[in-house]
């Protein structure tokens, strides 16, 4: 029996084809940079979604893991000459270890207490790195310029960075696909809805929150390494600031926290707004960004708490159920 491919699959295939041919059609460096940044936040938003969306633990400290990934790979390259790809793996391991160490005390906190604790974690690391001269302090670190090649993770063109960022986003979504279809995803959603009830059914909340946090920290650190290799400069403000943590969480919340496609929608809406206002309005763009973010948060919180994805799903279902009676009326005369 022949199986028909669902229309959703055709949309995904078409979207991937568009992304693959984008560098061939668009050669402008600004628009390439915009897409690369958007892919980064697709990965960051989805990684945050595992903790904040599926597990229900709102985090405002994910920039800490981003910064750990960036600094680990950069220091290994600058001080020891370690290949950046190996540095990326090392950054992921460091982030996992830190997530493991902080998880035990922090997962005993609930609601806004957990969120406040994550802010404290991020700020402690940022201030610590800001005053630590061995890692460059507030002045940051410039990465050494080496031969352009895939092995060295440095390129003169933006095209290789584009495809690496796209690959990271696809990897993040592959992990999400596995998670949502495994017992991990089911248990995390059960914990989010009612932790005590989940525990009564034999689910260990701490264990599965740990899994979500460590996977999230690893991917966030990977993106941090990518950022360092892409920009070739890092400092505590650009890699560990609270603003970055808030933007990461906004990507997921605006698109739809706890949904599969939400972070993708959020990234493709928020990041172009962020980059375009900053480019065309200069220093004033930062203020406009905050105004736009605030307006979007209020709009979503008041009218659509489930984010853009839930809004689209509601519209699609209403359109479908609204169309069926008319079709049946026509069919029956």
ChimeraX attribute file (.defattr): number of C-alpha atoms within 10 A of each C-alpha:
attribute: neighborCount
match mode: 1-to-1
recipient: residues
	/A:1	3
	/A:2	4
	/A:3	5
	/A:4	6
	/A:5	8
	/A:6	8
	/A:7	9
	/A:8	9
	/A:9	10
	/A:10	11
	/A:11	11
	/A:12	11
	/A:13	12
	/A:14	12
	/A:15	11
	/A:16	14
	/A:17	11
	/A:18	12
	/A:19	15
	/A:20	14
	/A:21	10
	/A:22	16
	/A:23	19
	/A:24	9
	/A:25	9
	/A:26	11
	/A:27	12
	/A:28	10
	/A:29	12
	/A:30	14
	/A:31	14
	/A:32	18
	/A:33	17
	/A:34	18
	/A:35	20
	/A:36	22
	/A:37	19
	/A:38	24
	/A:39	26
	/A:40	26
	/A:41	28
	/A:42	31
	/A:43	29
	/A:44	33
	/A:45	33
	/A:46	34
	/A:47	31
	/A:48	35
	/A:49	31
	/A:50	31
	/A:51	27
	/A:52	24
	/A:53	26
	/A:54	27
	/A:55	27
	/A:56	22
	/A:57	24
	/A:58	20
	/A:59	26
	/A:60	27
	/A:61	28
	/A:62	30
	/A:63	34
	/A:64	31
	/A:65	31
	/A:66	32
	/A:67	32
	/A:68	28
	/A:69	33
	/A:70	30
	/A:71	27
	/A:72	24
	/A:73	30
	/A:74	30
	/A:75	19
	/A:76	18
	/A:77	18
	/A:78	15
	/A:79	8
	/A:80	9
	/A:81	13
	/A:82	15
	/A:83	16
	/A:84	25
	/A:85	19
	/A:86	13
	/A:87	23
	/A:88	27
	/A:89	19
	/A:90	21
	/A:91	33
	/A:92	31
	/A:93	20
	/A:94	19
	/A:95	29
	/A:96	22
	/A:97	15
	/A:98	16
	/A:99	22
	/A:100	16
	/A:101	11
	/A:102	15
	/A:103	17
	/A:104	14
	/A:105	11
	/A:106	16
	/A:107	17
	/A:108	10
	/A:109	14
	/A:110	12
	/A:111	11
	/A:112	12
	/A:113	14
	/A:114	19
	/A:115	19
	/A:116	15
	/A:117	19
	/A:118	22
	/A:119	21
	/A:120	15
	/A:121	17
	/A:122	23
	/A:123	19
	/A:124	14
	/A:125	19
	/A:126	25
	/A:127	16
	/A:128	14
	/A:129	22
	/A:130	19
	/A:131	14
	/A:132	12
	/A:133	12
	/A:134	9
	/A:135	18
	/A:136	17
	/A:137	17
	/A:138	18
	/A:139	14
	/A:140	18
	/A:141	20
	/A:142	15
	/A:143	18
	/A:144	13
	/A:145	11
	/A:146	10
	/A:147	12
	/A:148	12
	/A:149	11
	/A:150	12
	/A:151	10
	/A:152	15
	/A:153	18
	/A:154	20
	/A:155	17
	/A:156	10
	/A:157	10
	/A:158	18
	/A:159	18
	/A:160	16
	/A:161	22
	/A:162	23
	/A:163	16
	/A:164	17
	/A:165	25
	/A:166	22
	/A:167	14
	/A:168	20
	/A:169	24
	/A:170	16
	/A:171	14
	/A:172	21
	/A:173	20
	/A:174	11
	/A:175	15
	/A:176	20
	/A:177	13
	/A:178	12
	/A:179	17
	/A:180	19
	/A:181	10
	/A:182	11
	/A:183	12
	/A:184	19
	/A:185	20
	/A:186	15
	/A:187	22
	/A:188	28
	/A:189	20
	/A:190	21
	/A:191	24
	/A:192	21
	/A:193	14
	/A:194	10
	/A:195	20
	/A:196	14
	/A:197	12
	/A:198	18
	/A:199	15
	/A:200	9
	/A:201	10
	/A:202	8
	/A:203	17
	/A:204	16
	/A:205	19
	/A:206	16
	/A:207	15
	/A:208	19
	/A:209	25
	/A:210	20
	/A:211	18
	/A:212	24
	/A:213	26
	/A:214	24
	/A:215	22
	/A:216	27
	/A:217	33
	/A:218	27
	/A:219	30
	/A:220	34
	/A:221	34
	/A:222	30
	/A:223	28
	/A:224	31
	/A:225	29
	/A:226	25
	/A:227	24
	/A:228	24
	/A:229	25
	/A:230	19
	/A:231	11
	/A:232	15
	/A:233	16
	/A:234	25
	/A:235	23
	/A:236	26
	/A:237	18
	/A:238	17
	/A:239	24
	/A:240	29
	/A:241	23
	/A:242	21
	/A:243	15
	/A:244	19
	/A:245	25
	/A:246	16
	/A:247	22
	/A:248	31
	/A:249	27
	/A:250	23
	/A:251	28
	/A:252	33
	/A:253	27
	/A:254	27
	/A:255	28
	/A:256	27
	/A:257	31
	/A:258	26
	/A:259	23
	/A:260	21
	/A:261	19
	/A:262	26
	/A:263	34
	/A:264	24
	/A:265	19
	/A:266	28
	/A:267	28
	/A:268	19
	/A:269	15
	/A:270	22
	/A:271	21
	/A:272	16
	/A:273	17
	/A:274	19
	/A:275	19
	/A:276	15
	/A:277	19
	/A:278	17
	/A:279	14
	/A:280	10
	/A:281	13
	/A:282	10
	/A:283	11
	/A:284	12
	/A:285	18
	/A:286	16
	/A:287	13
	/A:288	16
	/A:289	18
	/A:290	13
	/A:291	12
	/A:292	16
	/A:293	18
	/A:294	12
	/A:295	12
	/A:296	15
	/A:297	18
	/A:298	13
	/A:299	14
	/A:300	19
	/A:301	14
	/A:302	9
	/A:303	11
	/A:304	16
	/A:305	17
	/A:306	18
	/A:307	25
	/A:308	23
	/A:309	23
	/A:310	18
	/A:311	16
	/A:312	11
	/A:313	11
	/A:314	12
	/A:315	11
	/A:316	12
	/A:317	11
	/A:318	11
	/A:319	11
	/A:320	11
	/A:321	10
	/A:322	11
	/A:323	11
	/A:324	11
	/A:325	11
	/A:326	11
	/A:327	11
	/A:328	10
	/A:329	9
	/A:330	9
	/A:331	8
	/A:332	7
	/A:333	6
